[in-house]
């Protein structure tokens, strides 16, 4: 496997990490754990991090570093961290000077040019079973589709959108989780797959599987507008709540967010937004088909609150309309 010429006179592999959000941080953290507990096979030497620039975050407009940056700084305070607005010649030359054996890319957030891919072999951890759901939001799309199993792929990077040859896949069972908890599990599983790929690449015992482009599907970047819901189908609303948990969340036309939906009932027909029953710590809210059990909401420009407190403040009783 000529592309991956790893130095065979040593068990140490010089690794450049490239990734930005929590998903990448969790994957890198678990990969290093795998390496630490399996030192007989391979030793990883982390030589640098490529990540997105610090961004303004929240109402206080504070500058926030990517989660991968904070993680790498805590473990490897002396290695270089690159945060370019775009991958330019200076960045490429600086990384090339580090002489990486391998570049591991997890949710980096920019298109990588061919000149970057030519520095060293680049592996990408992607949160779907490729060629299904290439693109920016595979986890959200998988949650919306509700398959029996979710998956991750490790691929050999090439110019194009998630189209490189597959080197490894992994699965986790659908346990009805939201975006946050499922992302964590997929990142952990992805790290295990990535570690297995690295070990087999070193011994040249891995044959890549080319993707069938005819079977490919794509997903786009999530926008705030994706969280806008109507109360027509309780099941669809609940799966959107799981998929868009945290951001953009699910909200109705008035801007009221449903921040904690306990569950749903698919059967029955109700008026959209009808307050069917107020329980001790939640309320049953009707949809055209089925109903939702909602525990907390967030009105526009206000803090999250229990739905019972919101209903009491708005003087809404059973039989009234939440919308």
C-alpha positions in Angstrom: 0.0 0.0 0.0 2.3 2.6 -1.4 0.7 5.8 -0.2 1.3 5.0 3.4 5.1 4.6 3.8 5.5 4.5 7.6 8.9 4.4 9.0 9.4 0.7 9.8 12.5 1.1 11.8 10.6 2.6 14.7 7.2 2.0 16.4 6.7 5.8 16.8 4.4 7.6 14.4 4.6 11.4 14.2 1.0 12.7 14.2 -0.4 16.1 13.4 -4.0 16.5 14.7 -6.5 18.6 12.7 -9.9 19.3 14.3 -12.0 21.9 16.0 -15.2 21.0 18.0 -16.1 18.8 20.9 -16.5 15.8 18.6 -12.8 16.1 17.5 -11.6 16.7 21.1 -13.4 13.5 22.3 -12.0 11.5 19.4 -8.5 12.7 19.9 -8.7 12.1 23.7 -9.9 8.5 23.2 -7.4 7.8 20.5 -4.6 8.8 22.9 -6.1 6.6 25.5 -6.0 3.7 23.0 -2.4 4.4 22.2 -1.5 4.7 25.9 -3.0 1.3 26.8 -1.6 -0.5 23.7 2.0 0.7 23.7 3.3 -2.6 22.3 1.8 -2.0 18.9 2.5 1.7 18.2 3.5 4.9 19.9 2.0 8.2 18.8 4.0 11.4 19.0 1.7 14.4 18.7 3.7 17.1 17.0 1.1 19.8 16.4 -2.6 20.8 16.1 -4.4 22.5 13.2 -7.7 24.1 14.3 -10.0 27.0 13.6 -9.3 30.5 14.9 -10.7 31.5 18.3 -14.3 32.8 17.9 -16.5 35.4 19.6 -19.1 33.5 21.6 -22.2 34.2 23.6 -24.0 37.4 24.7 -20.9 38.7 26.4 -19.0 38.5 23.1 -16.1 36.6 24.8 -13.3 35.1 22.7 -13.5 31.3 22.9 -10.8 28.8 21.9 -11.8 25.6 20.1 -12.2 22.6 22.4 -9.3 20.8 20.7 -7.0 23.7 21.4 -7.8 23.7 25.1 -7.4 19.9 25.2 -4.0 19.9 23.4 -2.6 22.8 25.4 -3.4 20.9 28.6 -1.5 17.8 27.5 1.2 19.1 25.1 1.9 22.8 26.1 5.0 23.0 23.9 3.7 21.8 20.6 2.7 24.4 17.9 -1.0 25.2 17.3 -2.0 26.5 13.9 -5.2 28.6 13.6 -5.2 30.1 10.1 -8.3 31.8 8.6 -7.6 29.7 5.6 -4.9 27.1 4.7 -2.3 29.2 2.9 1.2 28.6 1.7 2.8 29.7 5.0 0.6 27.2 7.0 1.5 24.4 4.6 5.2 25.1 4.8 5.1 25.4 8.6 3.4 22.0 8.9 5.6 20.4 6.3 8.6 21.4 8.4 7.3 19.3 11.3 7.7 16.2 9.1 4.5 14.4 10.2 4.1 10.7 9.3 0.3 11.1 9.4 -2.3 13.8 9.6 -5.5 12.9 11.4 -8.5 15.1 10.5 -11.7 15.1 12.6 -14.3 17.9 11.9 -11.7 20.5 11.1 -14.2 22.9 9.4 -12.3 24.0 6.2 -11.7 22.4 2.8 -8.2 21.2 2.7 -6.3 22.0 -0.5 -4.3 19.4 -2.5 -1.0 21.0 -1.4 -2.0 20.3 2.2 -3.0 16.7 1.4 0.4 16.2 -0.2 2.3 17.0 3.1 1.7 13.5 4.5 -1.0 10.8 4.4 -4.3 12.3 5.7 -6.9 10.2 7.4 -10.4 11.6 8.1 -12.9 10.3 10.8 -16.4 10.9 9.4 -19.6 10.4 11.4 -21.5 8.2 9.0 -21.1 5.0 7.0 -19.8 6.4 3.8 -20.7 7.0 1.0 -24.0 7.7 2.9 -24.3 11.3 4.3 -21.2 13.0 3.0 -21.0 16.6 4.2 -21.4 18.8 7.3 -24.3 17.4 9.4 -24.3 13.5 9.2 -25.2 13.0 12.9 -28.2 15.2 12.8 -29.4 13.5 9.6 -29.0 10.1 11.1 -31.0 11.0 14.1 -33.8 12.4 11.9 -33.8 9.1 10.0 -33.7 6.9 13.1 -31.9 3.8 11.8 -31.3 0.8 14.0 -27.5 1.5 14.0 -25.4 4.7 13.7 -21.9 4.5 12.2 -18.5 6.1 11.6 -16.0 5.8 8.8 -12.2 6.3 8.6 -11.2 7.3 5.1 -8.1 8.2 3.1 -8.5 11.8 2.3 -8.4 13.1 -1.3 -9.6 16.3 -2.9 -13.4 16.3 -2.8 -16.1 16.0 -0.3 -15.7 12.9 1.9 -15.0 10.8 -1.2 -11.8 9.0 -0.3 -11.3 5.2 0.0 -12.7 3.6 3.2 -10.1 2.2 5.7 -12.4 1.3 8.5 -16.0 1.5 9.8 -17.6 1.1 13.2 -21.2 0.9 14.5 -23.2 1.9 17.7 -26.7 0.9 18.4 -29.5 3.4 18.3 -30.5 4.0 21.9 -32.7 7.1 21.3 -30.0 9.6 22.3 -29.8 13.3 21.5 -27.1 15.0 19.4 -24.8 15.6 22.4 -24.8 12.0 23.8 -24.8 10.3 20.4 -21.9 12.5 19.2 -19.9 11.5 22.3 -20.5 7.8 21.6 -19.7 8.1 17.9 -16.4 10.0 18.7 -15.4 7.3 21.1 -16.2 4.5 18.7 -14.5 6.4 15.9 -11.3 6.7 18.0 -11.2 2.9 18.4 -11.6 2.4 14.6 -9.0 5.0 13.9 -6.5 3.3 16.2 -7.1 0.0 14.5 -6.5 1.6 11.1 -3.2 3.2 12.3 -1.9 -0.1 13.6 -2.8 -1.9 10.4 -1.4 0.8 8.2 2.0 0.5 9.9 2.1 -3.2 9.1 0.8 -2.7 5.6 -2.1 -5.2 6.3 -4.9 -2.9 5.2 -6.5 -2.7 1.8 -8.6 0.4 1.1 -12.2 0.1 -0.2 -13.1 2.6 -2.9 -16.4 4.4 -2.4 -19.2 3.8 -4.9 -20.2 7.3 -5.8 -23.5 6.1 -7.3 -24.6 5.2 -3.8 -23.6 8.5 -2.2 -25.9 11.0 -0.4 -25.2 14.4 1.0 -26.2 16.6 4.0 -25.8 20.3 4.3 -24.7 22.6 7.1 -27.4 23.2 9.8 -28.9 26.7 10.1 -31.0 28.2 12.8 -34.1 27.9 10.6 -33.8 24.1 10.7 -35.1 24.3 14.3 -38.4 25.9 13.3 -41.2 23.4 13.9 -45.0 23.2 13.5 -47.0 20.9 15.8 -48.3 18.6 13.1 -46.6 15.4 13.9 -45.3 14.7 17.5 -42.8 12.0 16.4 -41.2 14.2 13.8 -40.9 17.1 16.3 -39.3 14.8 18.9 -36.7 13.5 16.5 -35.9 17.1 15.5 -35.5 17.9 19.1 -33.0 15.1 19.5 -31.2 16.1 16.3 -30.9 19.8 17.0 -30.3 19.5 20.8 -28.3 22.4 22.0 -28.3 24.3 18.7 -30.4 25.5 17.0 -32.9 23.7 19.3 -36.5 23.4 18.2 -38.9 26.4 18.4 -42.3 27.5 17.2 -43.0 30.6 15.1 -43.3 32.8 18.3 -39.7 31.9 19.2 -40.7 29.7 22.1 -38.1 26.9 22.4 -38.8 23.5 23.7 -35.6 22.8 25.6 -36.6 19.5 27.2 -39.0 17.1 25.6 -39.4 14.0 27.7 -41.0 11.9 25.0 -44.0 11.7 22.6 -47.1 9.7 21.8 -47.6 9.0 18.1 -51.3 8.1 18.4 -54.3 10.4 18.6 -55.4 13.7 17.0 -55.4 17.1 18.8 -55.4 20.8 18.1 -51.9 22.0 17.4 -50.5 23.4 20.7 -53.4 22.3 22.8 -52.5 21.9 26.5 -53.9 18.4 27.1 -52.8 17.9 30.6 -50.6 19.6 33.2 -48.5 17.1 35.2 -46.3 17.6 38.3 -43.2 18.4 36.3 -44.3 18.5 32.7 -47.2 19.1 30.4 -48.7 17.2 27.5 -49.0 19.4 24.4 -51.1 18.3 21.5 -50.1 18.0 17.8 -52.2 17.3 14.8 -51.0 13.7 15.2 -49.9 12.6 18.6 -48.7 14.7 21.5 -45.4 15.8 23.2 -44.5 15.6 26.9 -42.6 18.8 27.5 -40.7 19.6 30.7 -39.0 23.0 30.0 -39.2 25.8 27.6 -37.3 29.1 26.9 -39.3 32.2 25.8 -37.5 34.6 23.5 -34.8 36.6 25.2 -35.4 34.9 28.5 -33.9 32.0 30.5 -35.0 28.4 30.3 -37.8 27.6 32.8 -40.0 24.7 33.7 -43.0 24.6 31.4 -45.4 24.7 34.5 -43.9 28.0 35.5 -44.3 29.3 32.0 -47.9 28.2 31.8 -48.7 29.7 35.2 -47.0 33.0 34.3 -49.0 33.1 31.0 -52.2 32.1 32.8 -52.7 29.1 30.5 -54.8 26.2 31.7 -55.6 22.7 30.4 -57.6 23.1 27.1 -55.9 26.4 26.2 -53.4 26.7 23.3 -49.7 27.1 24.0 -49.0 28.7 20.6 
